Amino acid sequence: MRYVHRVAAIAACVVASQLTACGSLGVEPWQRGTLAHEEMQVVSDPLEASVDDHIYFSKEASSGGRSYGGGGCGCN
């Protein structure tokens, strides 16, 4: 009897997981206008971001993206 309950529970979980995965992953055309607003951008002020990058790279004595590990000394 327990085997039947386990199989039924597993089947219910599989069906539930398949039903939740049916959403669309893309951006619909009518949503693009909202995403184009200035407050939705990762960097809302490009001039301020470039000044911040200049200060950061001057202090670190390195160049490149902030997402890279290690410092500017080359001892990574």
C-alpha positions in Angstrom: 0.0 0.0 0.0 2.8 2.4 0.8 4.4 1.8 -2.6 1.2 3.0 -4.3 1.2 6.2 -2.3 4.8 6.9 -3.1 4.3 6.3 -6.8 1.2 8.6 -6.7 3.1 11.3 -4.8 6.1 11.1 -7.2 3.7 11.3 -10.2 1.9 14.3 -8.7 5.3 16.1 -8.2 6.3 15.4 -11.7 3.0 16.7 -13.1 3.1 19.8 -10.9 6.7 20.6 -12.0 5.8 20.2 -15.6 2.8 22.5 -15.3 4.8 25.3 -13.6 7.4 25.2 -16.4 4.9 26.3 -19.1 5.5 30.0 -18.8 7.1 32.1 -21.5 10.7 33.0 -21.0 10.9 35.9 -23.4 9.9 39.5 -23.2 6.6 40.3 -24.9 6.5 43.2 -27.4 4.3 45.3 -25.1 6.7 44.9 -22.2 9.7 46.3 -24.1 8.6 49.9 -23.6 8.6 49.4 -19.8 12.0 47.8 -19.9 13.4 50.7 -21.9 12.7 53.3 -19.2 15.8 54.9 -17.6 15.1 53.6 -14.1 15.1 50.0 -15.5 18.6 50.2 -16.9 21.5 48.6 -15.0 23.5 51.8 -15.4 21.1 54.8 -15.4 23.8 57.5 -15.8 26.7 56.4 -18.1 28.8 59.5 -17.2 28.6 58.8 -13.5 29.4 55.1 -14.2 32.5 56.0 -16.2 33.8 58.3 -13.5 33.2 55.6 -10.9 35.1 53.1 -13.1 38.0 55.6 -13.5 38.2 56.0 -9.7 38.0 52.3 -9.1 40.6 51.4 -11.6 42.9 54.2 -10.4 42.8 52.9 -6.8 43.2 49.2 -7.9 45.9 50.0 -10.5 44.3 47.6 -12.8 42.1 47.6 -15.9 39.2 45.4 -16.9 35.8 44.5 -15.4 34.9 44.6 -11.8 33.7 41.0 -11.9 37.2 39.6 -12.3 38.9 38.2 -9.2 42.3 39.3 -8.0 43.9 42.7 -7.7 46.0 44.9 -9.9 49.3 43.4 -8.7 49.2 40.4 -11.0 49.5 38.0 -8.1 46.2 36.3 -8.7 
